[in-house]
Amino acid sequence: MRTLNTPLLLFMLTLALVTCGIVAVYSASASSAYLTKQLLFAGIGLAAMLFCYAIDYHVLKRASFWLMLVAFGLCCLVLVPGIGNEVKGARRWLALGPISIQPSELAKLALIIYMAKMLSERRAVIKSFFSGVFPALVVTGAFAAIIVIEPDFGAAFVLCLITFGMWLAAEMRWFHLVGLVLAAVPAALVAFLSEPYRAKRLIAFMFRDKETLLGAGWQLHQSLIAIGSGGLWGLGLGESRQKFHYLSEAHTDFIFAIMAEELGFVAMSCIVGMFLLITVLGWKVAWRTTDLFGSLLATGVTLMVFIGASINMCVVLGLLPTKGLVLPFISAGGSSLIVCMAAMGILMNVAASLYHHQGARAVTA
Amino acid sequence: MLRKTYRFRLLLLWCSTFFVFSAILVRLYHVQVIDNEKYLVRAAEQQHKRVTLTPRRGDILDRNGSILATSYFTDTIVLDTRKLRRGKGDEAPLDIPPGLIDDLAEVLGRPRSQIQQYFDKPYRYYVYRKAPEEVSQAMAMIDERYDLPPNTIIFEKQSKRYYPKAHLAAHILGFTKIDDAGDNIGLAGVELQYDEYLKGSYQETQIPVNSLRTGLAPIADEVIESTYGHNLILTIDEQIQMFTQRALRRRVGELQARSGVAIVMDVRTGGILALANCPDFDPNHFSETDDDQRLNRALTDPFEVGSVMKILTTTLLLDGGLLTPSENVNTGSGAVFLHGRWIRDVHAIGGWVPLRHAFAESSNVAMALLSERIEQVAYYQGLRRFGLGSSLGIDLPGEGSGILRPVEQWTAMSRASLAIGYETSLTPLQAVSALAAIGNNGWRMAPHVVQAVVSRDGRTIREFPGEPVERVANPETCANMLELMEAVVLEGTGKGRAEVPGFRVGGKTGTTVKHYRSDSGRKLYIASFAGLFPIDEPRVAIFVTVDEPRGAKYGGEVSAPVFREIALKVAHILGIPPSDPAEYEAYRRKEEGFVDPALRVAEDGDSSPSAEDNGVLAVDADSGGMPAALPVEPGRPVLPAVDLALAESLLPATGDEDAEAERPRMPDCLGLTMVEAWERLAEAGIEARMIGSGLAVRQDPAPGRRLPASRAAMVVFAQNTDVAQKASAGEDAFQAQ
């Protein structure tokens, strides 16, 4: 089955989504400043993607520890007043001259790489809680904790979900996995109740009445109006009405809604389809790779795209409570875009190895 | 090679992918396609604001397209002090920037205490209705300087009715009162009669807004303009109207009369070229006038026209073959005893004289005797054909029908009384209409003041050409009547008073005793003159009547001079060729290029001309001058406040004296109001561009210079700039802080 070249296909899909994203950001923000920035980020992202594709991905295995340390260090740095940029009561960005980076995005990728290394190395002892599960839990927990402190509950949640998926793939025992989930529930509740706005959002999500529409449910309400007025063919590119102050974060978290309003169901199916295709190709790469590190790496990256995209879409469509998460490749924001594109480079790299190693063929046959 | 368990786990993740994306797609389809309608409705609800469009009332133009009534938009300024609350809730204290109240007081021209009240009780206040441009601008500047919260100062658009020629044709135009859109309810005149056409439509439209209810796009011009009213084109000629009004007012003033009416009608169409009542009023300030001023006597006040009735009686006798033009008629001994009453002539003629002579001298005796020849019913029907006893259906409100008793109620005396103008009352309009019928070969035309209703883009909505109503006499009879009427002017009661140099004119005087003994012990008269001009080929019928003149009483001496003056202007304005060009030329030369006698009186008479001499159109001194802005042409938005420097740069350099000595000289307009300047220019035959508002500050060409053919004259007006200066002073003060 070599009719389609997987790395090339991934490359094309990524570029297509990024291009859609740039157009959508320009339309939703109606600002050429955003356009220029997004183009610049896409350029850096492209370079990062090609770089990650060109290297031997096994290098990552060796670098993974240091990468993780740097990422963790940045996550700590963000909490230092004066260095971390405080926006709406949260320190999520590191001010680096004119641009600001979001270390939690970088942490995601660094943790995926490190987790792939750790899980592949501890393959033999993975069933053991103390030798297999515990170290992975400590590393993940450390990252999640530092990100929750920012606070960025959503990012921490996504991070945990990705690593959990990797643990699942890495053959951890169901007993441990279910136990972890059960153990996470009280922790999640505490984190949840510590911030009143989270509870409010959940209530707004569960009881969609008029009152909540004007308060916590406002964004979801506006999001649905945007998506719903798109119809089959949309209002036309640039014709969104909801972007005029009705829908806040129109160019970031809720860009999917604006796109849906302008482009309609048919085009949005294609966008969803592209995410689906990337994910499916990711699973294919993970399935076929004989190298466990490579396979787990592919699994992690695929999960990152899959979880990022699906949670964002579910939030925008009202399937999940409102959470401030960006849509990979599309939302405005440099950190997410560059990290996602770099991750795709890694996935392409692993995919390419399928064709280079004899073993890969054997698996295919 | 990876283990089977690993692949199973991957398969689980693979499945979850499909599950999640399927859920997303199903949900997306549900929201976007199935619930599309529902969300479209919700979107439309919140994304649009209903806006009631303010229609602009149609303009009223004279037959040459000159604007007599127009509307322009003004701002009504709303101050919502509630917007200044520091927090939410009704009790939150106001956040008043220092100096704001003082600045508002200055710009609005109110005491500080009054402005303070707006802030003491926060609410939405209308602080200035129909604000002049400069006040609007100053308020906008305050809004900007103090960076007030949105919607603290709101400008609501309202249209204001404006009659640029003030008193001119006021009784025809009528006036309006205010509704939500501004001055848009016709209360009198054509404003009332044609209200449906003028007022436009009150439409609502939706404009897209953002979540702050701020409009995202301006309303399309086509949408706005589709609500605008139609324009009216009158049969009135602005120039003829002006001279008619002026001549009448001066005569009424000279004779200290109670009132007067003058009507000029186009005999061929029945269109009214001019209709003047004295006293009159300025529709711009109609609320300050009284009923007496606003009464359109020409339509509403029937009166006994006296000898003017002899025209109708003689016409009916001639037309019925009961009298021949060459006949000699009996004038008795200057008095005759008929049906138990004496009928006397003013100046006894005596004996049998030619009809021409008896008519010219207005012999009551002869006419009373002649009236015995016509059957009562025939007489009644004939008078009905002339339009007596019923309203003529002119397109103005409040027309009266006059009095003509049904024939069953007539006495033996009735015919004789009617023949000399008693026992019946005519409105001035009925009189001029009957007269015009004779001038139009016996066809009586429907009187009207509106020629056409035209949409803003020039489409004709309705047209009112001349409409014949009834044939009152044969053309031959009419020709005979014209000769008889010319005799009145050449040798009879109108001699020496009604002649127009260079033209042949005809008419009939009428004098009625209104009261033999009034409260003041004085005998009261109504003096009229009905004339056709020119008599050889009548174009206009002119009827002039003056109520209760003092010092003079006969139609010939009171009203004929007014007729003469109007006829001269009509000849000039309509370009009627004189029958004796040489005489006309000589007259014109003698009169120094057709200068209006009224102006000459003012110039060589006393040094301080009275209001009467100044003409009928002088603006009331206490009216505050002119409105803030003046539209230059129909449909154009109002001009912004005049930038003097700019206006000056627009003026071409003066001093290039034109070689053409024929060109009219530019009068001195400096210091005049717009109406005064317009009037003076009209006299000189100059149509000038008028810019700005207030008093004339500049003009081109300079006074006394001849107007070059190459360019149009221009007069620049400027308002008292106090307000603007205050506003800018306030601005400086704020910056200093």
Interface residues (C-beta under 8 A of the other chain):
Chain A: G165 L168 A169 A170 E171 L224 I225 A226 I227 G228 S229 G230 G231 L232 R241 Q242 F244 H245 Y246 A260 G264 F265 M268 S269 V272 F275 L276 T279 V280 W283 A286 W287 T289 T290 L292 S295 T299 T302 L303 F306 S310 M313 C314 L317 G318 L319 G359 V363
Chain B: M1 L2 R3 T5 Y6 R7 R9 L10 L12 L13 W14 T17 F18 V20 F21 A23 I24 L25 R27 L28 Y29 V31 Q32 V33 D35 N36 K38 Y39 L40 R42 A43 Q46 Q47 P208 V209 N210 S211 L212 L216
